[in-house]
Amino acid sequence: MVAIVNTYKQSMPSTRFIGMKYGDEDRVNGSFGAKWHEWIETGRFEKLPPITEDFRQAYEDYDASIGLMRWKAGEKFEYWIGMFLPEGTTVPEGFESIDFPASNLGVCWLQGKESELFGIEDTCAQKLRADGFEVVTDEEGALWFFERYGNPRFTQPDENGNSILDICHFVK
């Protein structure tokens, strides 16, 4: 069973997200899992530029891989796989980027079996609102939020086989 075991606010410095964009047409059996396997099998994360020491100091979760999402009613859903890197990082050939200003994140830790942790972003947004956070949209009215695969929270399941997936929403 999935449980929200922690919520908190985290500051994130100005960043450049570097990755690849996908849409609903790229889902296999309703998920982007096949795209994640493709990234791992082809070593795409290793093709991203190295992280600077300054960025390591400024952003606690600098080494997490990210499933970044953009949603706005009436527009095509976007799902990006990649990482947050220091602002101004050169984008490698074959990748795209999105720049984000320094921001606050509302973070939910979802704990459970890996197969159960996905598709709960709206529940996390509701929990953040209940905890007093104000989830914000961008200047175009779109919501941006993401899955953060933290190390070791997600990558090393506990003795019961449970992992923790971070779901992050941009907040005031």
Order of alpha helices (4+ residues) and beta strands (2+ residues): beta-beta-alpha-alpha-beta-beta-beta-beta-alpha-beta-beta
